[in-house]
Amino acid sequence: MANRVMVTGASGLLGRAIMKEFKSSDAWNVIGLAFSRSGSGLKKVDISDKNAVIDAVNEFKPQIIIHSAAERRVDVMERDPVTASKINLDGTENICEAAKSINAWVLFISTDYVFDGTSPPYKVTDQPNPLNLYGKSKAEGEKITLAVNKDNAVLRVPVLYGCIETLNESAVTCLLAKVKDTSCKAGMDGKQIRFPTHCDDVAYVIKELSNRQVKDKNIEGIYHWSNDEKMTKYDMAVTMGTVLGLSTDHIEKDMSGMGGASRPDNAQLDCSRVEQLGIVKRTKYSSAIGDVLKSFT
Ligand SMILES: NC(=O)c1ccc[n+]([C@@H]2O[C@H](COP(=O)([O-])OP(=O)(O)OC[C@H]3O[C@@H](n4cnc5c(N)ncnc54)[C@H](OP(=O)(O)O)[C@@H]3O)[C@@H](O)[C@H]2O)c1
């Protein structure tokens, strides 16, 4: 009989890839939760509403919940921390408590922004020290997840890109507007190191961790997954332009630092704990970014 998995944030950038990955296997019976975009077979549940979460969890009775829903826009979090905390903190507590009541396992999706970026690469045992409210809320979400049930797990990932609905869905694909506009110079940050990671790779890792969990019940605590290509936004933009056959002469390296909320300079994640399980999938940025952007060029 198929195992039951519930995915929160199933309408989001990563959630859609997770849904696709689980649906590709007969071993899994999957339900996706969403909020404002709950059409096309997804169930509408506001995760900050405790009773709604309890009802959804009791109805489907998942063995596994992949908790991907979040307010992940750093600047929105700084502007309205109260609303965002309801999603990232209360929502996480509601999911974990409801899961515990039916003995379900939770995998909480977290971020490299829990680190300050001063001493990479970060091991799963390193202490978080987030620089902005978003990072703080995700670090709190991790604590809640493991405090409600120490057998739960956390998967930290870096900046993501993948199959997008709009360019602004990803901090990587949103660079395209400036890359395409060759009429003026475009300054791109050349300082902060990132590891742009394809959502399909993360979804694969999540399904493999879930497969191990249903079999051996020994996936607990903190895990990291990330691509291994070191890139600044400048590098991402130039590669994007080159792959798309556009001129990149107007793209300039900007070393003055990014405005807005503080972000880590380099929060590279050490992924050895996942690699030791024999789980590895890394898509090369230059081989995927053209495909991701093809309907926007
Ligand atoms: N994107 C990145 O670069 C990145 C990097 C590191 C870590 N992460 C983490 O990865 C996870 C997924 O991120 P993402 O990029 O897929 O985010 P996203 O595209 O912004 O999607 C967010 C999801 O959360 C749902 N959601 C928001 N408020 C909700 C509420 N009150 N009740 C129920 N659902 C709600 C949204 O549903 P509706 O749209 O239907 O309202 C949507 O499905 C997050 O935990 C994020 O912190 C993301």
PDBQT file of the ligand as one rigid body, heavy atoms in Angstrom, charges set to zero:
ROOT
HETATM    1  N1  LIG A 301      13.064  30.139  -2.589  1.00  0.00    +0.000 N 
HETATM    2  C1  LIG A 301      14.273  30.102  -2.057  1.00  0.00    +0.000 C 
HETATM    3  O1  LIG A 301      15.257  30.612  -2.667  1.00  0.00    +0.000 OA
HETATM    4  C2  LIG A 301      14.495  29.425  -0.736  1.00  0.00    +0.000 A 
HETATM    5  C3  LIG A 301      15.795  29.361  -0.215  1.00  0.00    +0.000 A 
HETATM    6  C4  LIG A 301      16.013  28.708   1.004  1.00  0.00    +0.000 A 
HETATM    7  C5  LIG A 301      14.955  28.139   1.684  1.00  0.00    +0.000 A 
HETATM    8  N2  LIG A 301      13.690  28.246   1.181  1.00  0.00    +0.000 N 
HETATM    9  C6  LIG A 301      12.592  27.636   1.948  1.00  0.00    +0.000 C 
HETATM   10  O2  LIG A 301      11.948  26.720   1.092  1.00  0.00    +0.000 OA
HETATM   11  C7  LIG A 301      10.555  26.668   1.385  1.00  0.00    +0.000 C 
HETATM   12  C8  LIG A 301       9.754  26.867   0.121  1.00  0.00    +0.000 C 
HETATM   13  O3  LIG A 301      10.050  28.146  -0.424  1.00  0.00    +0.000 OA
HETATM   14  P1  LIG A 301       9.423  28.608  -1.807  1.00  0.00    +0.000 P 
HETATM   15  O4  LIG A 301      10.468  29.359  -2.538  1.00  0.00    +0.000 OA
HETATM   16  O5  LIG A 301       8.737  27.458  -2.474  1.00  0.00    +0.000 OA
HETATM   17  O6  LIG A 301       8.330  29.650  -1.300  1.00  0.00    +0.000 OA
HETATM   18  P2  LIG A 301       7.167  30.327  -2.136  1.00  0.00    +0.000 P 
HETATM   19  O7  LIG A 301       7.313  30.047  -3.596  1.00  0.00    +0.000 OA
HETATM   20  O8  LIG A 301       7.118  31.745  -1.684  1.00  0.00    +0.000 OA
HETATM   21  O9  LIG A 301       5.875  29.566  -1.626  1.00  0.00    +0.000 OA
HETATM   22  C9  LIG A 301       5.409  29.748  -0.335  1.00  0.00    +0.000 C 
HETATM   23  C10 LIG A 301       4.319  28.752  -0.081  1.00  0.00    +0.000 C 
HETATM   24  O10 LIG A 301       3.816  28.935   1.242  1.00  0.00    +0.000 OA
HETATM   25  C11 LIG A 301       2.397  28.964   1.170  1.00  0.00    +0.000 C 
HETATM   26  N3  LIG A 301       1.826  29.768   2.260  1.00  0.00    +0.000 N 
HETATM   27  C12 LIG A 301       2.123  31.048   2.576  1.00  0.00    +0.000 A 
HETATM   28  N4  LIG A 301       1.346  31.450   3.617  1.00  0.00    +0.000 NA
HETATM   29  C13 LIG A 301       0.546  30.405   3.953  1.00  0.00    +0.000 A 
HETATM   30  C14 LIG A 301      -0.465  30.193   4.930  1.00  0.00    +0.000 A 
HETATM   31  N5  LIG A 301      -0.811  31.137   5.804  1.00  0.00    +0.000 N 
HETATM   32  N6  LIG A 301      -1.067  28.978   4.961  1.00  0.00    +0.000 NA
HETATM   33  C15 LIG A 301      -0.724  28.019   4.101  1.00  0.00    +0.000 A 
HETATM   34  N7  LIG A 301       0.221  28.144   3.158  1.00  0.00    +0.000 NA
HETATM   35  C16 LIG A 301       0.845  29.333   3.083  1.00  0.00    +0.000 A 
HETATM   36  C17 LIG A 301       2.092  29.578  -0.188  1.00  0.00    +0.000 C 
HETATM   37  O11 LIG A 301       0.751  29.267  -0.557  1.00  0.00    +0.000 OA
HETATM   38  P3  LIG A 301      -0.093  30.213  -1.566  1.00  0.00    +0.000 P 
HETATM   39  O12 LIG A 301       0.897  30.776  -2.550  1.00  0.00    +0.000 OA
HETATM   40  O13 LIG A 301      -1.079  29.261  -2.156  1.00  0.00    +0.000 OA
HETATM   41  O14 LIG A 301      -0.720  31.280  -0.727  1.00  0.00    +0.000 OA
HETATM   42  C18 LIG A 301       3.137  28.890  -1.044  1.00  0.00    +0.000 C 
HETATM   43  O15 LIG A 301       2.706  27.612  -1.430  1.00  0.00    +0.000 OA
HETATM   44  C19 LIG A 301      10.301  27.725   2.459  1.00  0.00    +0.000 C 
HETATM   45  O16 LIG A 301      10.223  27.107   3.707  1.00  0.00    +0.000 OA
HETATM   46  C20 LIG A 301      11.532  28.626   2.372  1.00  0.00    +0.000 C 
HETATM   47  O17 LIG A 301      11.809  29.211   3.618  1.00  0.00    +0.000 OA
HETATM   48  C21 LIG A 301      13.439  28.855  -0.016  1.00  0.00    +0.000 A 
ENDROOT
TORSDOF 0
